Amino acid sequence: MTQSSPTRQTAWLLVMIVVIAGYATAFNVGKVAPTLPLIQSELSLTLGQSGWIVSSLSILAMFFGLLMAVVCMKYGAYRVTVTALTLLGLGAIGSSLADSYASLLGFRLLEAIGFVGIAVSAPALITSVTEPRHRPVAMALWSTWLPAGISLMLLISPTLIQLKSWHSVWHFAAGFVILWLLVMAVSFWPHRNRLPPNETPVSKLIRPLFNRATFFIATSFFTFACLFIVVVSFTPIFWLETAQVPTTITSYWMVGIILSHIIGNVASGWLVAAGIPAKKLMFYSFAPATVLMACVFIEGMPLWGQIACTLGFMLIAGLVPGTVFATIPRYVSTPAQVSLMVGFVFQGAATGQFFGPILFGHLIDWVAGDWRWASAYFLTVGLIGSLLMLQIPPPQSSMK
């Protein structure tokens, strides 16, 4: 029998503990980019092998997001979150000590299981300690976990690398996960039964989520992810090739640009709470943001204009993920369905993160490195995403 979630006061301290657990998780995403050249050199990795190290988390999320959500529903959000942090921590420790490609990839896959588990269970934990009126803001705060965690790791990695090469960065990421595992386990122990294992058959809970709302939210998030990951991954390369700005400088630019994304994330929570429909928030942020990013690649655009447009994209587009997470509780009728819908949406985002760079990279290769065609990519994906967002229906029922 499904247990209802009674009205209770919002525990903001617990909300922030969950959000910081997300940051700890994202550290293990952000640790790869600044250390990959050193890892390649030490372990003699090919570019193909390096690609698997980078993509391992997204690949598991792409295929197993919904499955992990079912596990979360059956065993409870608290158990899954603690178990996921444990697996992430063990994988992070192992990967920081890896001395071969096989061992590094194996431990990264263990990290990936923990990564997916936290991504789908943490929102359910947040809903269990918040009042309905506060959930949009709380879930918008949660949506900052990936950009904030990655940015912070990019910021501190140069200092940590000076200590003991790439191992110091990966040791730090592993240590913080273990520390926050203890914080989570202790702080949520008195509240572990607020979202207990669910005895309702999975089919009865998941069937109502096969609807227009879930489809259009997930596919909209897919298009967003296709663009976000391309901006983060390829913009520094674009500036290196066209303006000869070294990556040591553009990496710091990208930290500030990605951090601006958080402003949009948080603002979306307040806007959703104010009653603005999700499709309007997403459309009126995503459409102009993609046009701004397309302007970056216009021939003759000065470097300062490119930076300003990239910053504008990140700032405005930050409303999209914040709105998605802020509105999910409004599209489900029971707490158990939160993880299930997050699983759907997370798989959409992971699929976009996987295919976005591939499509973009092949496009630029196909046109012999003519970056002007990047504008066509952003405008095309932006148009598709904008049309999908306009199809998102209003919520018919809301979890109490």
N, C-alpha and C positions, 0 to 999 in steps of 0.2 A: 504494500500500500504506500502511495506517495505521501510524504509528510509535508504539510504546508509550512510556509515560512511566516511566522507571526511578525507583526509590526514591532520594530525595536528601534532603539536609538542607534544612529550611525557611529561606529567606532572608527574614527578617523586615524587613530594611531595604527590600528590593524590594517586599514587600507594602505597606509604608507609603507608598512612592513611588507605587504604583498608587492607593492610597486617597486620597492628596492630589491626584492627577490627577482623581479623582472630585470632590473638593471644588472644584477649579478649574472643572470642568464645571458644577457646581451653582451657582457664583457667577453664571453666565450665565442661570440660571433665577431666582435670587433678586434679581438687579439690576433686574428689571422692576417689581415691586410698589411699592417706595419712590420710584421715579422716574416712574411712569406719569402722574401728574397734570402734572408738568413737561413731559413729552414731548407730552401732549395739547395743552397750551397753546402750546408752541413750534411744533409741526407742524400745529396745527389739526385734530386727529384727532377723529372721531366715536367714540361708545362702541362701535359695531360694529367700526370699524377697530382700536380699542384691543384689543378681544377677540381679533382675529386675531393681534396682536402677542403677546398672552399665551399663546394656545393653539397657536401654530405648532409648538412643540417636541413637544407631546403628540400633535398630529395626525399628524406624520410617524412618531412612535414607534408610534402605534396601527396604522398600515398597513405600516410597513417594518421593524419590529423583527426579524421572522423572516428577511426578505430580507437584512438586514445581517448576521445570524448566519451565513447561508450564505456570504456574501462573506468573513466572518472565517474560516470553516472552509477555504475554498478558497485563501486567500492568506496565512493565518497571523495569529495574534493580534497579534504585534509590529507587523507592517506596518499592519494595520488600525488599531491604537491610535494609532500615530504619525501616520498619514494623517488619522484622525479629529480628533486634537488640532490638526493643521495647519488643517483645514477650519474647525474651531471657532474657532481663533485668527483666521483671515482674516475669517470672518464677524463675529466680535466687534469687530475693528478697523473693518470697514466700517460696521457698525451704529452704532458710537460716533461716527462722522463723518457719519451720514446727515442729510440736510436735507429729506427728503420721505417721505411714507408709503410710496411705491413702493420707494424705495431701502432704507428701514428693513425692510420686510417681506421684500424679496429677500435681504438679508444675514441676517435672522433665520432664513430657510429654510436658508441655508448653515450657520448655527450648528446648526440642528436635525439636519442630516445628521451633523455631528461628534458631537453629543450622543448620537444613537442608536448610532453606531459605538463610542463609548467605553463606553456602558452594556452592550453585549453582548460586547465583546472583553476588557474589563478583568477580569471573572471568570475567563476562560480563562487570562489571564496569571498571575493569582494561583495557579490550580491548577498551573501549570507550575513554580512555584518553592516549592511547599509539599509536605510529607509528608502522606500521607492522614490521620494522626492529628491534624494541626494544621489541616486544611482547614476544619472547622466554625468555629473561632475566626477564622481569616483571612477567610473569607467573611462572617462576622458583622461584622467590622470594615469590610469593603467596604460592607455594607448601610447604614452611617452616612453615606455620601457625600452623599445628597440632603438630609436634614434638617440635617446639620452645615454643608454649604456654603450652603444658603439662610439659615440662622440667622446665620452669620458675616457674610454680605452685608447682611442686615437690620440687623445691629449696627453696621457701619462706614459704611453708606450716608449717614446724617445728617451725619457729619463730612465725607465726600467731597463731598457736595452743596454744602457751603459754599465749596468751592474754585472749581468751574466748573459749577454747575448739575448736570444729569443726566449730562452728558458725562464728568465726572470719575469717576463710579461705573462707567460703561461702559468708560472707558479702563483703569481698574484691573482690571476683570474680564478684559479682553482681554490686558493686559500679563502678568497672572499665568498665563494659559493659555500664552502664548508662552514664558515662563520655564520652566514645567513641561514643555512640549514638549521643550525642550533637555535638561532633567534626565532625562526618560523615555528619550529617544533614546540618550543616552550611557550611562546606568546599565544599560539592558537590552540594549545591543548585544552584549556577550559571551554573553548567554543567549537570543539571538533564535531559535536553532534548537531550543530545548526544546519549542516547540509550532509545528512547521513547517507549511507548506501541506499539505493532506490530499488524497491522490489517490483515495481511496475515493469512488465515486459518491454524490452527495448523497442519492439515494433510499434507499440502503442504510443511511445513518446516521440519516436523519430518520424513516424508517418505524417503527423501534422506539419512537420518542417519541410516536407517536399511541396513547396508552394512558390508562388511568384515572388514573394518577399525575399525568401532565402536565396532563390536563384539570382535575382537581380542585385541583391546586396553582395553576394559572393562574386559574381562576374564583374560587377563594378570595381570591387576591391582587387580583382585580378588585373584589370587595366591600370589601376593606380600603381600596383606593385611593379608592373612592366615598365613604368616610367621612373618611379622612385629609384629602383636599383640601378637603372641605366645612368641616371644623374650622378649617383654616388660613385659608381664604378668608372664611368667613361669621361666625365667632365675633366678630371685632372689630366687624362691622356690627351684630350682635345687641347687643353691649354699648353701642355708640353710641346705638342706638335705644331701648333699654330702661333703661339706667342713665346715659345721657349722658356716658359716658367717652370723651374724644376719642381718635382713632386714633393721635395722637402718643404717647399713653400705652400704649394696648393693643398697639401694635407692639412695644414693649419687653417687655410681658407675653408676647407670642407667641414672642419669641426664647427666653425661658427655658422656656416650655412645650414648644417644638419641640426644644430641646436635651435636655430630659428624655427624649425619644424615644430618644436615643442609648444611654441606660443599658439600655433593653430590648433594643436591637439587639445590643449587645456581650454582655449576659448570655445571650442565646439561643445564642451560639456555645459557651459553656461547658456549657450544659444539653444541647445536641445531642451534644457530645463525651462527655457523661456517660451517653449512651444513652437519653435520654428521647425517645419517638416524636414525630415532627413533628406528627401530627394532635392529639396531646394538648397539646403546647406551644401550638399555634395556637388550638385550641378554648378551653382554659382561660385564655388571655389575651384573645382577641377577644371572647368572650361577655360576661364581666364588664365589659370596657372599654366596650362599646357601651351597656350598662345605665347605667354611670356617666355617659356623655355624654348619654344620654336624660334623666337627672336634671337636667342644666343648664337645660333648658327647662321644668321644672315650675313652675307659677305659685306665687310666694311664695318660691322658692329665693333666699336672699341672695346678694349679689355674691361674697362670699368663698367661699360654697359652690359657685357656678358655676365660679370659678377653680380650686378644689380638684378638682372633678370633671373639668374639662378637662385639668388636669395629670395626674390619675390615668389618664385615657384615653390620653394620649400616652405616659406611662411604661409602662403595662401592654401597650398595643397595639404598642409597639416590639418586642416579642418576635416578632410575625408576620413582618415582612420579614427580620429577622435569621435566623429559623428557615428561611424559604424559601431564602435564599441559602446557608445553612449545609448544607442537606440536598440541594441540587441535585447535587453531585458523587456522592452516594450513589445517585442514580437513573439514572446514565448509566454506560456501560461503557468509553467511550474519551474522551480529553481533547477531541477535536473536538466531541463531543456537548454539552459544557458550554455553549458559545456558542449552540448550537441550542436547548437547553432554556431558557436565559436569554432567548433571543429570544421563545419562546412566552410565558413568564411576564411579560416586560417589556411585550409587547403587551397582555396582560391588564390590567396595572397602568395603562398609558397609556389604555386604553379606559375604565377606571374614573375616571381623572383627567379625562377629557373629558366623560363623561356624568353623573358625580356632581353637579357644580355645576349642570348644566342641570336635572336631575330635582329637585334640592333647591330651586333658585330658582323653578321653575315651581310647585312644591308650595306654597311660602310665598306666592307671588303668588295662587294659586288660592283660598287661605283668607284672602285680604285682609290679609296681614301678621300673621297669628296665629302667633307663634313656638312656641306650645305644640305645634303639629303637627310641629315638628322632632323631637320625641321619637318620634313614630310612624315617621318616616323612619329614625332610627337603630336603633330596635328591629326594624323590618322587614328592613332590609339586614343588621343584625347577626344576625338569626335565619337568614336565607338563607346568609350566610357561615359561620356556625357549623355548620350542617348539611352544607355542602359540605366543610368542614375535617374533619369526622368520617368522610368517605368516602375520605380520602387513604390509599392502601394502603401497607404497609411496602415498603422497597426490596427488589427481588429480586436485584440485582447492584450492585456498587460499583466505581468506577474505582480502580485502584491507582496 
